[in-house]
Amino acid sequence: MDELSKPEFSCSEFAITEPEKISCWKRFKSWLFKLFLTTHTSSQKVDCISLELLKGYFLEPKRRQLLKDNKELLAVAIRGQNEDCSLFVTAAVYDKLKEEILNQENPITYMAPKMDAELENAFGNKDMIVLM
């Protein structure tokens, strides 16, 4: 084997258990998904992110009709936290058959220092909720 094709290291050099690999992969996928949401959506700064604000996004007539007509589509909200500790919640239409966000529905990310209690309770300990 020549030097160019020889890997610098192999996975066997690290003592990582299968559960640790799965946990690491889930965290990485979560990070990638949040990166996608924050870079591929329009964003709006608000004082407080509320459940009513998110509902307003999905009640826009065209989006509401799309969700009503297509049972494979879900109205989802995904929350996260930026490096500066501010919160963000992305409202998006999710296609559960294709397992992807519909970009043509213009997902929006709301950024704020806080969330209202109703939305906080809706999320509980989850990062994503289905609204409709």
N, C-alpha and C positions, 0 to 999 in steps of 0.2 A: 504494500500500500504506500503510495507516495505521500509526501507531506501535505499536499493540497487537499487530498480527499480524506485525510485523517481528522476525525472530530477533535476539538479541543478538550472536550470532556464527554462523559456518557452519564446517562441517568443512574446507572448502577453505582456511580461514585458517591451518590447522595443517599442517605438513609431516610427516605420519605415513604411513609406507609400509604396504602391505597386511600384510606379516608382523608389523609392530608392532601393527596393529589386531587381528590374530588373537591375538597373544600377550597383549595387554591384555584382550581379551574372555575368553580362557581363565582369566587370573588373576582377573578379576571374577567369572566363573561359579564358580570354585573358592572364592572368598571368600564368595559367596552360599550355596553348598552348606554350607560349614563353619558359617556363621551359622545356617542352618536346623537343622543337626545339634545345635549347642550350645544352641539355644533351644527346640527341639521334642522333646527327649528328656529322660528322667530322667538324673540324673547321680550318680555315686558317686566319692568320693575314696578312693584306695587308695595304698599305699606304692610299689607297683611294678605296672605293667600287664604281664600275662603272656599267653602264648598259651593256657595252661590256663584262665585267667580268661575269655577270649573264647570258648573252646570250651564252657565251662560254660553260657554264655548260649544258645548254639545247641543244646545237648544237652537243654535243658528239653523234656520229652516232647511237649507240644503243638506247639512250634516245630519240633522235630526231625521230627515227622510231617508237618507242613505242607511243610517243605523236601523231604522224601522223596517226597511225593505230587505236588508241582508242580515240574516240571523247569524252568519259566520263572523260578523264584525262586532267588536266590543268597544265601548267607550271606556278608556283606561286613564288612570292618573298614576304617574310614577314620581316618587319623591326622592330627593337626594340632598346632599350638603356640599357646598363648594369649599375650596381650601380656606376661604376667608370666613368660614362658619355660617355664611348666609344660606338660607334654604332655597331649594327650587322644586317646583312641581311641574311636570310636563303633562299636558292634556293631549291625548292622541287617539286616533282610531286604529285599532289593532285587528288584523285579520288572523283569526285563530287557525284557519286552514293552512295559510302560507307561513304562519308564525312570524309575522313582520308588521311593522308600523306602516300605515299608508301615508306616504309622503305627499301625495296629491291632496290630502285633506289638511295640509298645513298645520302640523302639530305646533303647539305653542308652549313655551316654557315661561312660567311666572317665577320671578325671583323676589324674595322678601326676607326681612329679618325674622319674621314669625308667621305662624299659621294660626287660624282661629281654632277654638276648642272643638267645634263640630267636625272640622276636617281632621284634626289631630285624632279624635276618637274614631273617625271612619278608618283611618290608616292603622290605628292600634300599633302593633309591632311589625307591620308589613310595609314593604317598599312600593307595592303596587296594589291598586284597588280597581274594581270594575264598577262603573257608575250607572250604566244603563243596560 
